[in-house]
Amino acid sequence: MSKILIRGAEVLGGVPQDVLIDGETIAAVGTGLDADGAEVVDAAGRVLLPGLVDLHTHLREPGREDSETVLTGTRAAASGGYTAVFAMANTFPVADTAGVVEQVYRLGREHGYCDVQPIGAVTVGLEGKQLAELGAMHESAAGVTVFSDDGKCVDDAVIMRRALEYVKAFGGVVAQHAQEPRLTEGAQMNEGVVSAELGLGGWPAVAEESIIARDVLLAEHVGSRVHICHLSTAGSVEIVRWAKSRGIAVTAEVTPHHLLLTDELVRSYDPVYKVNPPLRTERDVRALREALADGTIDIVATDHAPHPHEDKDCEWAAAAMGMVGLETALSVVQETMVDTGLLDWAGVAERMSSAPARIGRATGHGRPVSAGEPANLTLVDTAYRGRVDPAVFASRSRNTPYEGRELPGRVTHTWLRGKATLVDGKLT
């Protein structure tokens, strides 16, 4: 096995140190390290983080390989500094059986760019009527611990309660897409001043908040874990904060785009800004940033949602919802959270690596950068600034809201168990 000496890296943004990788493991961390025959990576002025973990990725395979595949999606992940991603269940066929989740899991292992942990569907076919094979998916080779009907809400309270009761037996978690369907029929964007002016169907904040309120109470009643996907409103923040104050086992995520973008962008009628949940107001954005900083929101998750050109290059009403995000997530977090002084790099490591790994039980990921730990690492040139060019994305899709926008930071290297998947910004 090869040795790699990362020289002079700012570990978690701290003082420069050397990190020696020997095989799949970090052998030593310190100053003045040396190792005969080791490949040396000059990391002066760069920040070294544990490999990022995304708890919310859409890889589209099986069924929508025109949008993304496990191979292209994991290449995009490695480009963005990720060593593990959790793949959502809304594929074709739906990942609601042991067979489908094992297929996705094995594709990830074969391609080798990052670990892929499938998320199992909560209900059969995402139809919200009958629980899927939760136990069988957990006991499969994929070892599923996170279950979600993301893209659809588990709106039936009885089904949600049963799911929470079921996963409690093996320490699993239900990740809820909080969207009350009756309140969002025909909705096209955030309900507010902009939707009224544009004449587009409004998506009220209460459609998200009412489901979160119900589900934290169900989780408390059952004594189980619930995770809130892509939380997007100031009101949702307050509900989660209240639930945590009561000791309820709730965690929550925010996407990079909800930390940066607002519904004012919809005035362009550009479908690249059409997403579920919708872009909200500046007040919501401020609340989300503050909640991520104070720990009310536990993690950043990309909700990487690739779509082919024809599904986005059309009129607003007909366009698909979603944005790609794996390759720009860390840059957006640097701009919104680090450069604003709301988080330091240790805080970023907690919210983009350690915490999502804990929530999803991703063994070997989100670990400290210290001797004896798995060598899952990412190196970031934080001084870099450049304009986003989707033409160079590793993802199969190009539906980014940041095209042409200048963002800070660039991932230069990613290592998965000591093997380089990205070197000098280029995939290996």
N, C-alpha and C positions, 0 to 999 in steps of 0.2 A: 504494500500500500504506500502511496506517495505521501510526502510531507510538504506542507505549505506554511510559510512563515509570513504572516500579515504584519508588516513593520509599521509601527508608529500610528496605529489607529486610535481615534478617540472613542473608546468603548462607552456606549450609551451617552456619548457627548462629553465624557469626562477627560481626564488627563491622558495624553498619548501613551499607549502601551503596545507591546508586541503580543501577538496571539499565534501560537504554534498548533497547527492541525496535523495530527498523525493518524492516517487512515480515516475512520469515520468519526473520530473523537477529538475534542480540544485537549491537547496534551499539556499545555502550560499557558499562563497569562502573566506577563510581567514586563520588565524593561531590560534591554540588552540581551534578549534571548538570541540564541544561535542554534542552528541545526545543520549539520553537514548534509549536503545534497538536497536541501529543501528548496522548493520553488519560492522565491521571495516576491511578495506583492507590496509595493510602496504605497502605504495608505496614509501618508502624512496629510493632515488637514481634512481627513474624511472621518465620518462617523460610522462605527461598527455597531450593528444591531443584531439581535437574534432574528432568524428568518421569520418573515411576516406570515401570519395565519389569517386567512379570510373565511369567515363563518358563513358567507352568503355569496356564492358564485353560481352562475348559470353556464354550464358547459354544453348544453343542448343535445349532446349525444347520449342515447340513441334518438334518432328521428328527425332532428333539425340540423344535420351536418352542414347545410348551406349557411347556417349562422356561425357555428363553432363546432369544434370537435374536442375531445379530451386532449388530443395532441396540441392543437393550436391554442386552446385555452390555458393549458399548463405552460406552454412556451410564453404566453403573455404573462402568466403569473410569475415565472422566473424573471422575466424582464422587469417586473415591478417590485422584485425583492421578496416574493412569496416562496416559502418552502412547503406550505400545505394549504389546500383549499377544500372547502366543504361544498359539494355539488348538489344543487337543489333538485327536487324530485319531479319537476314539471317537464318531463321529457315525453317522447312518444315511442314505445309505451311508457306510461308513468312508472316511476321507481317505487312501486308499491308491493313488490315481491322480492324474496331473497335472490332470485335469479337475475333481476335487473340490477340491483345494487351491487351484486358481485361482478357483473360485467363491467360496470363503470369503475369499480375499485381496481380490477385487474388491468384495465386499459391504462389507468394512471401509473400502476407499478411498471408496466411494460415500457411506457414512454420515458419515465425517469426524470422529468423536469421538476416535478414537485409531487408530494404525496396528495392523493385524491381520496377524501373521505366522503362517501355518498351520504346524502340526507334522504331518509325514507319518507314517503308520503304518510300523512296521518290517516287519510281515508282512501278507500278504493277509487282509483281513477280521479282523485281530487274532487269527487262529487259531493263530499260532505255528508254522506248518508250511512256509510258503514266503515268501521275501523279497518285499516289495512293490516297486513301481517306484521305487526310491530315486533312481536317476539321472534318470529322467524328471521326478520331482517337483522335484529340485534345478534342473534346466534349464528348468523351466516359468516362467511369469511370476511365480509366487509365490516362486521362488528358495529353496526349502526347504533348511534346513541342520540342523534338529533333527528327529529321528525317534524315535517312542515308541509302544508299544502300551499306554500308560497306561490303567489299569483292569484290565489283564492283564499278567502277567510274561512276558517272553521267557525261558521256563524251559529251553528246549533249548540246551545249551551250543554245539552246532555252529551253529545258526541265529544265536545271539548273536555268535559269532566271525565268521561270514560278514558280518553286518551291520557290525561294527566294521571289518572289512577294506574293505568297500565304501565306507563314508562317509569313510574316511581319504583316499581319492583326491581328494576335493574339500573337505577340511577340515570335514566335518560331525561331528555328535556324536549318539550314541545315548543317549537318556534312559530309564533303566530304572525300571520299577515293580517294586521288589524284594519279591517275595512268592512263596516256594516253595509251589506250589499244594497239594501233598500234605500239607504241614504245617498248612495252614489250612482244610482241608475242614470245613465246618460251623461255622467260627469266627464269633463274634459280637462279641467285644471282646478287649481285651488279656488274655493269659493271666497270672493272678496271684491274689492274695488275693481281690480283688473278684469276679473271674469265678467262683472257687470258691464264694464265699458266695452269689452270685446264681444259680448253676447254669447260666450261659451258656457256650457253647463258647469255649474260649480260643484266642487268636491269639498264639503264642509269638514272642518277640523273635528267636529263632534263624531263623525263617522269613524275616525280612528280612535278617539279618546273613549268613546262608549265601550268599544270592544276591549281596550286595555283595562278599563275599570272593572269590567265583568271578569276578565281572565285573571287578574291579580287576586280577586276575591275567591275565584274557583281554586287557584293554586294554594291560597291560604287554607281553604276548607279541606282540600285533599292532602295538603302537606307535600306538594310536589313542586317541580321546577318549571317555570315558564319563561320563555325568552321572547322579547318583542322585536320583531324585524323592523328595519328601516323607520324608526320613530322619527316623526317630522314636525310636530307642533309643540308650542310652548305649553299648552294644556296637557299634552301627553307627558312632558317632562315632570309637571307637578304631580300627576297621578303616580308615576313611577317613584318619584321622591317620597311621596306619602307611603306607598307600599313598602319601600325599603325601611322607612322609619318604624313600621310595624313588624319588621323581621320577615316579611314575605320573600320567598325565594324567587325573585324576579331579576332578570338581567335584560339589558336593552342595547341595541346598536343604532348607530347613525351612519348614513352614507357620506362619502366625501362631497357629493353634489349638493346634499342638503346643508352642508356646512358652508357652502360658498355661493350658490346660485339662488335667485329669488324668482317669484312669479312675474316680475316685471319683464323678464326675458321673453315671455310668451307673447308680448306685443309684436314680436317679429313674425309670429305664426310659423316659425321654423320647427318642424316636428322633432328635431334633435333634442328639444327641451321638453318633450312629452314623456312623462315618467309616472310610475305608480309606486308610492304615493306622489302626488304632484309637488312641484317646487312651491314653497310657501312664501311667507312675507319676510321682510328684513327683521321684524321683531322675532319671528320664529327662529331665524338663523342665529341671532344673538343668543337666544335661550338655549339652543342646541349646543353652541360652542361652550357656553358657561356650564352646561350640564355635563358635557364631556370632560371639561377641566376638573369639575368637583367630584366626578365619579358617579353621578346619578346615571349617566349613560356609561356603560361599561366598556364598549368597544367601538371601533370603526370597522364597518363591513362594506364591501364595494357594491353589492347587488349588481355585479357585472352582468349586463343583460344585452348580449350581442344580437343584432338583427341584420339581415341582408339589405343591400342598398334599396331594393324596391319596396321594402316595408317601412322605410323612413322617408324616401324621396317621393312624397305624395302629399295630398292635402292633409291638413291637421287632423280632421275627424277620422280619416281612414288609417292614419299612421299607427304603428305598433308603439307600445310604451316601453321605455327602457334605454339605458345608456351603458356603453362599455366603461370599465373603470379600473381594471387591474393594473394597467401600465401607468396610470396617472395618480393613483390614490395617495401615495406617499408624498408626492409633490403638493397636492391639494392640502393635505394635513400640515405639511410644513408651512404653507402660506397662511392658513387660517388659524393654526394653533401654536406653532413654534415661533414663527416670525412675529406674531402678535404678543408673545410672552405668556400665553395661556398655558402652555405645556413645555417642559423640557424634553430632551430626547429620551430620557429614562421613562417619562410619562408616555411618550409615543410607543416605546417598546412594550409597556404594560398594555396599552389599549389596542395595539395592532399585532401583538404576538402572544404575550403571556396570558392575558385574560381570555381571548378567543380560544386558545388552546385548552385552558381550564374548562371553559363552558362546554366545549365539544369533546373533551376527554381525548385530545390529540396527543398521545404519548410520544415523548421525544421532541416535541416542539414547544416553543415559548419558554425554553429553559434559560437559565443564566449563562452569560458569556464567562465561563470559568472552567478550570481544568476538570476533566472527567465527564463533561457534558457532551451531548451530540453536537457535531460541527454543522449545525444548521444556522447559517449566518448570511447577512446582507451588508454590503458596504456602500455608503452613500456619499456622493460629492455634494455637500449641502451648499457650497458657494456657487454652483452652476445655476444659470438662468437660461432658459431657451423657450422657443415657441413650440407648441404641440403640433406635431405633424402626423396625422393618422396614417399617412402612406407608409410609414416605417413601423407601424404596429405589428406585433407578432400575432395578434388576434385576427381571426378571419373576417371580422366585421369592423366597421369604421365609424359607428354612430357615437362619436364623442362630442360633448357639448363644449369642449375646450379647444377645438381646432383653431390654430392661429393665436391662441392666448399664451402669454408668457407666464410660465410657472417656475418656481425655484426647485432646485434639487434634482439629482439624477442618480439612479442606482447604477453602480459600475460593476459590481460583482455579487453573485449569489452562489452560495455553497449548500448543497443538500447532502447531509452526512459525509462531508469532506470532499464531495465531488463538485467541481465547478460546473454550474449550469449557465452562468453568465460571466463573461470576462471582458473587461473594458467596454461594457455596454453592448456586447455582442453575444448572442446565444452560442453555446458550444455545440 
